[in-house]
Amino acid sequence: MNHTTSQMSLGDLSRLMSKIDHCMFSTHAGNGHIASRPMSNNGDVEYKGESWFFALDSTHTVGEIERDPKVALSFTSSQGLLGQRPLFIAVEGEAELIRDKGAFQEHWTKDLDRWFEQGADTPGLTLIKVRASRITYWDGTEEGEVTV
């Protein structure tokens, strides 16, 4: 299959990502391996090069970010109707751990109550901000990189 290079803007990519809520969030595990787990950006999808996630301080995710903040996110859209092409997006970036309740409220959605029963007051709650440094995408036979 031949691939052609295309150049989407960050806005173009944001519109496509608005339909993708979950990604695989990859960190560097303590044993040197890559660890990945599904995470939701909770509908916070007006993408401007930053992704936001919630986790508890006690998770491997938070501990691994404390040791090495370089992370990767992999987003995939499902194949659409009438043979539309799936979209694959790979984000490389750096994670920041935020423990400010004001920031929690800014990124909180009602769906999070399922996972964090005490809401933004959940003990040990941490907001993870991932700032992209490189974004690569594959859309059928087109591929490219978005400058952040």
Backbone as a chain_set.jsonl record, in Angstrom:
{"seq": "MNHTTSQMSLGDLSRLMSKIDHCMFSTHAGNGHIASRPMSNNGDVEYKGESWFFALDSTHTVGEIERDPKVALSFTSSQGLLGQRPLFIAVEGEAELIRDKGAFQEHWTKDLDRWFEQGADTPGLTLIKVRASRITYWDGTEEGEVTV", "coords": {"N": [[0.843, -1.158, 0.0], [0.619, 2.155, -0.886], [1.645, 5.092, 0.735], [0.698, 8.442, 1.216], [1.982, 11.637, 1.97], [0.493, 13.965, 4.093], [-0.667, 17.111, 5.367], [-2.101, 17.926, 8.165], [-3.686, 20.401, 10.174], [-3.428, 21.4, 13.646], [-5.99, 22.012, 14.493], [-7.556, 20.59, 12.598], [-6.89, 17.974, 13.322], [-7.854, 17.976, 15.938], [-10.637, 18.119, 15.528], [-11.084, 15.591, 14.4], [-10.266, 13.993, 16.531], [-12.221, 14.488, 18.385], [-14.158, 12.59, 18.473], [-13.01, 10.46, 19.678], [-12.613, 9.03, 22.703], [-11.115, 7.375, 24.437], [-7.746, 6.263, 25.032], [-4.607, 4.535, 24.675], [-2.378, 4.755, 27.225], [0.934, 5.193, 27.731], [3.767, 4.495, 29.726], [7.058, 4.579, 31.259], [7.984, 1.781, 32.868], [9.233, 0.753, 36.108], [10.946, -1.423, 35.799], [12.141, -1.042, 33.395], [10.645, -1.714, 31.199], [7.967, -0.942, 28.868], [4.912, 0.268, 29.923], [1.449, 0.039, 29.422], [-1.866, 1.3, 29.503], [-5.467, 1.549, 29.262], [-6.949, 4.739, 29.096], [-9.204, 7.437, 29.772], [-9.949, 10.555, 28.308], [-12.063, 11.883, 29.17], [-13.97, 13.338, 27.72], [-12.794, 15.789, 27.378], [-11.921, 17.135, 24.903], [-11.259, 19.196, 23.085], [-8.743, 19.522, 21.419], [-5.598, 20.866, 21.928], [-2.992, 20.232, 21.893], [-2.591, 19.348, 24.42], [-3.415, 16.855, 26.755], [-5.676, 15.541, 29.2], [-5.977, 13.715, 32.194], [-7.277, 11.724, 34.904], [-6.064, 10.166, 37.872], [-5.219, 8.027, 40.646], [-2.911, 8.731, 43.291], [-1.755, 6.403, 44.224], [-1.467, 4.675, 42.089], [0.299, 2.737, 39.571], [0.713, 4.236, 37.3], [0.999, 6.972, 38.124], [3.284, 6.778, 39.798], [5.173, 5.906, 37.926], [5.285, 8.086, 36.189], [6.33, 9.97, 37.936], [8.937, 9.003, 38.136], [9.818, 9.073, 35.465], [8.86, 11.379, 33.25], [8.332, 11.196, 30.514], [6.029, 10.207, 28.148], [3.652, 8.3, 26.154], [0.82, 8.446, 24.018], [-1.767, 6.632, 22.466], [-4.182, 6.859, 20.11], [-7.103, 5.555, 18.559], [-9.495, 5.503, 16.072], [-12.566, 3.843, 15.437], [-13.37, 1.881, 12.54], [-15.345, 3.54, 10.215], [-18.752, 3.938, 8.947], [-19.787, 2.6, 5.774], [-17.273, 1.838, 4.789], [-15.365, 3.736, 5.621], [-12.134, 5.02, 6.48], [-10.083, 3.943, 9.242], [-8.604, 5.937, 11.852], [-5.417, 6.573, 13.123], [-3.544, 7.78, 15.795], [-0.573, 8.903, 17.181], [0.893, 10.132, 20.03], [3.621, 11.71, 21.403], [4.997, 12.831, 24.413], [5.323, 14.883, 27.383], [4.541, 14.294, 30.73], [2.807, 15.922, 33.388], [2.2, 16.097, 36.823], [-0.567, 17.146, 38.606], [-1.897, 18.535, 41.488], [-3.891, 20.226, 42.328], [-6.941, 21.351, 43.468], [-8.533, 23.24, 42.223], [-7.796, 23.018, 39.537], [-8.686, 20.421, 39.179], [-11.482, 20.761, 39.213], [-11.826, 22.288, 36.918], [-11.409, 20.45, 34.871], [-13.14, 18.406, 35.377], [-15.698, 16.003, 34.774], [-19.055, 14.767, 34.902], [-19.123, 12.024, 34.418], [-16.846, 11.038, 35.637], [-17.459, 10.579, 38.262], [-18.166, 7.956, 38.559], [-15.782, 6.569, 38.827], [-14.401, 7.933, 40.783], [-15.682, 8.311, 43.631], [-15.908, 10.326, 45.562], [-15.687, 12.566, 44.136], [-13.948, 15.538, 43.13], [-12.833, 15.754, 45.596], [-11.74, 13.356, 46.281], [-9.522, 11.429, 48.134], [-6.036, 11.475, 47.463], [-6.263, 12.012, 44.772], [-5.116, 12.792, 41.52], [-4.352, 14.935, 38.84], [-3.4, 14.455, 35.557], [-1.492, 16.004, 33.217], [-0.709, 15.927, 29.875], [1.565, 17.146, 27.739], [1.984, 17.473, 24.385], [4.807, 16.699, 22.363], [5.356, 15.686, 19.951], [3.298, 14.678, 17.307], [1.965, 12.147, 15.429], [0.14, 10.888, 12.66], [-2.015, 8.498, 11.015], [-4.156, 8.091, 8.439], [-5.936, 6.115, 6.84], [-4.555, 5.881, 3.736], [-3.057, 8.103, 4.032], [-0.554, 9.938, 5.752], [1.063, 11.764, 8.358], [2.594, 14.455, 10.229], [1.905, 16.515, 12.968], [2.621, 19.767, 13.87], [3.263, 21.021, 17.04]], "CA": [[0.0, 0.0, 0.0], [1.375, 3.398, -0.936], [1.2, 6.131, 1.661], [1.005, 9.8, 0.808], [2.162, 12.545, 3.094], [-0.453, 15.072, 4.131], [-0.373, 17.995, 6.492], [-3.26, 18.423, 8.91], [-3.408, 21.381, 11.223], [-3.843, 20.931, 14.971], [-7.452, 22.118, 14.493], [-8.087, 19.447, 11.84], [-6.703, 16.794, 14.152], [-8.763, 18.112, 17.074], [-11.992, 17.746, 15.084], [-11.117, 14.139, 14.247], [-10.11, 13.379, 17.852], [-13.382, 14.759, 19.239], [-14.977, 11.374, 18.538], [-12.219, 9.408, 20.319], [-12.496, 9.358, 24.126], [-10.111, 6.559, 25.123], [-6.459, 6.022, 24.396], [-3.65, 3.741, 25.451], [-1.454, 5.683, 27.885], [2.145, 4.4, 27.96], [4.788, 5.074, 30.594], [8.24, 3.731, 31.46], [7.878, 1.056, 34.132], [10.457, 0.702, 36.889], [11.822, -2.502, 35.34], [12.661, -0.692, 32.08], [9.671, -2.041, 30.17], [6.921, 0.038, 28.585], [3.626, -0.146, 30.495], [0.333, 0.734, 28.779], [-3.188, 1.047, 30.047], [-6.47, 2.429, 28.664], [-7.339, 5.907, 29.9], [-10.185, 8.299, 29.127], [-9.738, 11.988, 28.501], [-13.303, 12.337, 29.804], [-14.685, 14.318, 26.912], [-12.023, 17.031, 27.334], [-11.298, 16.792, 23.63], [-10.866, 20.283, 22.191], [-7.315, 19.235, 21.526], [-4.68, 21.957, 21.607], [-1.663, 19.729, 22.204], [-2.573, 18.895, 25.815], [-4.433, 15.873, 27.139], [-5.902, 15.576, 30.65], [-6.444, 12.447, 32.74], [-7.276, 11.613, 36.36], [-5.601, 8.896, 38.443], [-4.906, 8.106, 42.071], [-1.479, 8.732, 43.611], [-1.296, 5.041, 44.522], [-1.38, 3.852, 40.881], [1.585, 2.613, 38.884], [0.808, 5.337, 36.336], [1.54, 8.16, 38.795], [4.654, 6.474, 40.213], [6.036, 5.842, 36.746], [5.466, 9.465, 35.708], [7.262, 10.621, 38.869], [10.295, 8.55, 37.802], [10.152, 9.475, 34.096], [7.646, 12.015, 32.733], [8.122, 10.991, 29.073], [4.924, 9.27, 27.951], [3.076, 8.208, 24.817], [-0.618, 8.194, 23.946], [-2.171, 6.071, 21.18], [-5.62, 6.984, 19.871], [-7.563, 4.87, 17.363], [-10.93, 5.558, 15.823], [-13.037, 2.613, 14.805], [-13.693, 2.075, 11.135], [-16.659, 4.149, 10.084], [-19.741, 3.351, 8.061], [-19.527, 2.64, 4.339], [-15.87, 1.644, 4.471], [-14.479, 4.836, 5.967], [-10.85, 4.572, 7.012], [-9.801, 4.236, 10.65], [-7.58, 6.951, 12.099], [-4.475, 6.228, 14.183], [-2.796, 8.962, 16.229], [0.449, 8.626, 18.189], [1.349, 11.357, 20.679], [4.755, 11.621, 22.321], [4.983, 14.049, 25.201], [5.795, 14.884, 28.76], [3.425, 14.372, 31.679], [2.941, 16.727, 34.603], [1.231, 15.718, 37.85], [-1.17, 18.34, 39.198], [-2.686, 18.164, 42.67], [-4.634, 21.443, 42.669], [-8.382, 21.081, 43.334], [-9.091, 24.163, 41.235], [-7.567, 22.388, 38.234], [-9.579, 19.263, 39.114], [-12.818, 21.24, 38.861], [-11.784, 22.771, 35.536], [-11.396, 19.321, 33.943], [-14.034, 17.372, 35.883], [-16.991, 15.744, 34.135], [-19.915, 13.928, 35.736], [-18.779, 10.615, 34.199], [-15.752, 10.656, 36.533], [-18.01, 10.168, 39.557], [-18.206, 6.487, 38.569], [-14.469, 6.075, 39.225], [-13.942, 8.666, 41.968], [-16.976, 8.536, 44.272], [-15.91, 11.57, 46.326], [-15.461, 13.657, 43.193], [-12.651, 16.217, 43.189], [-12.328, 15.629, 46.973], [-11.239, 12.0, 46.479], [-8.146, 11.432, 48.652], [-5.004, 10.974, 46.57], [-6.57, 12.287, 43.371], [-4.091, 13.513, 40.771], [-4.65, 15.273, 37.456], [-2.223, 14.274, 34.714], [-1.494, 16.813, 32.002], [0.293, 15.486, 28.918], [1.846, 18.154, 26.711], [2.56, 16.794, 23.231], [5.994, 17.24, 21.706], [5.307, 15.163, 18.583], [2.05, 13.977, 16.998], [1.986, 11.506, 14.126], [-1.16, 10.28, 12.383], [-2.218, 7.694, 9.826], [-5.578, 8.144, 8.093], [-6.016, 5.335, 5.588], [-3.282, 5.903, 3.025], [-2.383, 9.368, 4.301], [0.131, 10.005, 7.021], [1.715, 13.047, 8.543], [2.98, 14.871, 11.571], [1.354, 17.828, 13.307], [3.494, 20.591, 14.689], [2.579, 21.493, 18.261]], "C": [[0.901, 1.237, 0.0], [0.779, 4.415, 0.021], [1.581, 7.48, 1.088], [1.109, 10.663, 2.053], [1.126, 13.653, 2.988], [-0.109, 15.944, 5.33], [-1.672, 18.537, 7.079], [-2.788, 19.505, 9.861], [-3.82, 20.77, 12.561], [-5.365, 21.001, 15.094], [-8.118, 20.97, 13.756], [-8.038, 18.185, 12.696], [-7.657, 16.813, 15.346], [-10.185, 17.701, 16.696], [-12.116, 16.233, 14.932], [-11.049, 13.433, 15.607], [-11.347, 13.556, 18.73], [-14.291, 13.542, 19.382], [-14.255, 10.224, 19.238], [-12.022, 9.786, 21.785], [-11.346, 8.622, 24.797], [-8.83, 6.441, 24.31], [-5.695, 5.002, 25.226], [-2.589, 4.727, 25.93], [-0.226, 4.863, 28.287], [3.176, 5.182, 28.753], [5.988, 4.128, 30.629], [8.139, 3.092, 32.838], [9.239, 1.01, 34.819], [11.436, -0.357, 36.427], [12.388, -2.243, 33.939], [11.718, -1.008, 30.932], [8.734, -0.858, 29.936], [5.621, -0.529, 29.15], [2.521, 0.691, 29.849], [-0.965, 0.346, 29.445], [-4.186, 1.988, 29.373], [-6.825, 3.552, 29.639], [-8.342, 6.713, 29.08], [-9.812, 9.749, 29.355], [-11.048, 12.676, 28.882], [-14.038, 13.417, 29.02], [-13.976, 15.65, 26.802], [-11.216, 17.005, 26.036], [-11.108, 17.948, 22.665], [-9.345, 20.326, 22.245], [-6.472, 20.406, 21.048], [-3.246, 21.55, 21.936], [-1.511, 19.278, 23.642], [-3.711, 17.914, 26.038], [-4.49, 15.838, 28.656], [-6.517, 14.269, 31.111], [-6.435, 12.525, 34.26], [-6.799, 10.226, 36.773], [-5.394, 9.111, 39.938], [-3.394, 8.048, 42.264], [-0.921, 7.325, 43.776], [-1.122, 4.172, 43.267], [0.042, 3.792, 40.329], [1.787, 3.788, 37.934], [1.477, 6.545, 36.969], [2.993, 7.925, 39.214], [5.618, 6.455, 39.042], [6.285, 7.225, 36.159], [6.417, 10.222, 36.623], [8.71, 10.249, 38.551], [10.751, 9.042, 36.431], [8.904, 10.067, 33.45], [7.419, 11.85, 31.235], [7.099, 9.879, 28.877], [4.51, 9.25, 26.48], [1.591, 7.896, 24.939], [-0.918, 7.653, 22.552], [-3.685, 6.125, 21.086], [-5.961, 6.252, 18.577], [-9.063, 5.057, 17.241], [-11.337, 4.236, 15.2], [-13.367, 2.918, 13.347], [-15.127, 2.559, 11.033], [-17.586, 3.373, 9.175], [-19.285, 3.468, 6.614], [-18.042, 2.614, 4.003], [-14.958, 2.811, 4.755], [-13.227, 4.3, 6.642], [-10.744, 4.854, 8.509], [-8.683, 5.27, 10.739], [-6.729, 6.487, 13.264], [-3.668, 7.475, 14.508], [-1.834, 8.538, 17.331], [0.968, 9.963, 18.714], [2.522, 11.026, 21.582], [4.763, 12.913, 23.111], [5.545, 13.865, 26.583], [4.602, 15.109, 29.68], [3.805, 15.228, 32.88], [1.852, 16.291, 35.569], [0.751, 16.973, 38.555], [-2.064, 17.9, 40.345], [-3.485, 19.353, 43.209], [-6.127, 21.218, 42.422], [-9.071, 22.038, 42.365], [-8.945, 23.608, 39.827], [-8.452, 21.153, 38.08], [-10.956, 19.705, 38.618], [-12.886, 21.669, 37.397], [-11.902, 21.629, 34.525], [-12.336, 18.189, 34.347], [-15.273, 17.249, 35.009], [-17.753, 14.764, 35.02], [-19.577, 12.44, 35.594], [-17.674, 10.129, 35.137], [-16.241, 10.187, 37.896], [-18.074, 8.647, 39.682], [-16.904, 5.918, 39.125], [-13.978, 6.698, 40.525], [-15.187, 9.15, 42.712], [-17.043, 9.82, 45.083], [-15.583, 12.774, 45.441], [-14.054, 14.227, 43.313], [-12.039, 16.153, 44.593], [-11.803, 14.224, 47.284], [-9.798, 12.053, 46.991], [-7.167, 10.82, 47.647], [-5.24, 11.224, 45.085], [-5.464, 13.128, 42.737], [-4.583, 13.748, 39.351], [-3.347, 15.145, 36.673], [-2.413, 15.099, 33.449], [-0.374, 16.295, 31.107], [0.403, 16.545, 27.828], [2.58, 17.462, 25.574], [3.824, 17.495, 22.756], [6.044, 16.785, 20.247], [4.001, 14.406, 18.404], [2.151, 13.442, 15.574], [0.63, 10.859, 13.906], [-1.107, 9.486, 11.088], [-3.719, 7.643, 9.601], [-5.741, 7.418, 6.759], [-4.644, 5.316, 4.926], [-2.533, 7.212, 3.227], [-1.718, 9.308, 5.66], [0.794, 11.367, 7.124], [2.054, 13.285, 9.99], [2.452, 16.284, 11.786], [2.326, 18.542, 14.203], [2.7, 21.138, 15.867], [3.217, 22.78, 18.716]], "O": [[1.832, 1.337, 0.799], [-0.439, 4.574, 0.102], [2.669, 7.64, 0.535], [0.417, 10.446, 3.048], [0.911, 14.21, 1.912], [0.659, 15.539, 6.202], [-2.261, 19.483, 6.556], [-1.635, 19.516, 10.293], [-4.487, 19.735, 12.595], [-5.97, 20.14, 15.734], [-9.122, 20.43, 14.219], [-9.009, 17.433, 12.781], [-8.205, 15.776, 15.72], [-10.857, 17.011, 17.462], [-13.14, 15.656, 15.294], [-11.693, 12.404, 15.811], [-11.502, 12.842, 19.721], [-15.1, 13.473, 20.307], [-14.814, 9.137, 19.381], [-11.334, 10.763, 22.081], [-10.666, 9.196, 25.648], [-8.835, 6.51, 23.081], [-6.095, 4.657, 26.338], [-1.981, 5.44, 25.131], [-0.336, 3.94, 29.095], [3.428, 6.359, 28.496], [5.936, 3.02, 30.096], [8.201, 3.783, 33.856], [10.272, 1.206, 34.179], [12.641, -0.213, 36.637], [13.036, -3.114, 33.36], [11.974, -0.603, 29.799], [8.714, 0.099, 30.71], [5.275, -1.68, 28.882], [2.645, 1.911, 29.742], [-1.142, -0.787, 29.893], [-3.821, 3.089, 28.959], [-6.977, 3.332, 30.841], [-8.329, 6.674, 27.85], [-9.408, 10.133, 30.453], [-11.127, 13.904, 28.91], [-14.655, 14.307, 29.606], [-14.51, 16.571, 26.184], [-9.993, 16.873, 26.057], [-10.813, 17.7, 21.496], [-8.753, 21.075, 23.021], [-6.612, 20.876, 19.918], [-2.395, 22.394, 22.218], [-0.424, 18.87, 24.052], [-4.829, 18.121, 25.566], [-3.485, 16.073, 29.327], [-7.462, 13.77, 30.501], [-5.676, 13.301, 34.841], [-7.093, 9.235, 36.105], [-5.395, 10.243, 40.423], [-2.685, 7.397, 41.496], [0.253, 7.083, 43.499], [-0.669, 3.033, 43.38], [0.867, 4.669, 40.584], [2.906, 4.279, 37.779], [2.428, 7.088, 36.407], [3.842, 8.791, 39.004], [6.748, 6.932, 39.15], [7.385, 7.505, 35.682], [7.221, 11.026, 36.153], [9.608, 11.081, 38.68], [11.919, 9.385, 36.245], [7.974, 9.326, 33.132], [6.404, 12.321, 30.722], [7.269, 8.763, 29.367], [4.958, 10.069, 25.678], [1.163, 7.178, 25.842], [-0.384, 8.156, 21.564], [-4.388, 5.509, 21.888], [-5.205, 6.315, 17.607], [-9.811, 4.804, 18.185], [-10.543, 3.589, 14.518], [-13.61, 4.067, 12.977], [-16.018, 2.032, 11.7], [-17.249, 2.291, 8.694], [-18.485, 4.341, 6.276], [-17.595, 3.273, 3.064], [-13.868, 2.883, 4.187], [-13.257, 3.256, 7.293], [-11.245, 5.868, 8.994], [-7.912, 5.446, 9.796], [-7.26, 6.052, 14.287], [-3.166, 8.15, 13.608], [-2.234, 7.89, 18.299], [1.422, 10.813, 17.948], [2.418, 10.148, 22.438], [4.556, 13.985, 22.543], [6.151, 12.845, 26.911], [3.769, 15.985, 29.448], [4.954, 15.252, 33.32], [0.698, 16.132, 35.171], [1.553, 17.77, 39.042], [-2.889, 17.0, 40.191], [-3.718, 19.458, 44.413], [-6.534, 20.929, 41.296], [-10.081, 21.685, 41.755], [-9.864, 23.715, 39.015], [-8.92, 20.862, 36.979], [-11.523, 19.093, 37.713], [-13.889, 21.438, 36.722], [-12.44, 21.825, 33.436], [-12.327, 17.126, 33.726], [-15.831, 18.249, 34.559], [-17.152, 14.019, 35.794], [-19.731, 11.679, 36.549], [-17.577, 8.931, 35.403], [-15.526, 9.481, 38.607], [-18.041, 8.113, 40.79], [-16.917, 4.9, 39.816], [-13.232, 6.073, 41.278], [-15.686, 10.248, 42.464], [-18.132, 10.36, 45.278], [-15.247, 13.852, 45.931], [-13.094, 13.499, 43.564], [-10.86, 16.462, 44.767], [-11.458, 13.934, 48.429], [-8.94, 12.659, 46.348], [-7.441, 9.776, 47.056], [-4.508, 10.71, 44.239], [-4.946, 14.06, 43.352], [-5.164, 12.855, 38.734], [-2.314, 15.67, 37.087], [-3.377, 14.911, 32.708], [0.78, 16.229, 31.53], [-0.551, 16.801, 27.093], [3.671, 16.925, 25.77], [3.904, 18.723, 22.746], [6.692, 17.417, 19.413], [3.634, 13.587, 19.246], [2.392, 14.197, 14.632], [0.028, 10.34, 14.846], [-0.294, 9.743, 10.199], [-4.468, 7.202, 10.472], [-5.691, 8.031, 5.693], [-3.683, 4.794, 5.492], [-1.468, 7.403, 2.64], [-2.241, 8.709, 6.6], [1.052, 12.032, 6.121], [1.833, 12.438, 10.856], [2.542, 17.137, 10.902], [2.802, 17.98, 15.19], [1.595, 21.655, 15.698], [2.8, 23.353, 19.723]]}, "num_chains": 1, "name": "protein.A"}
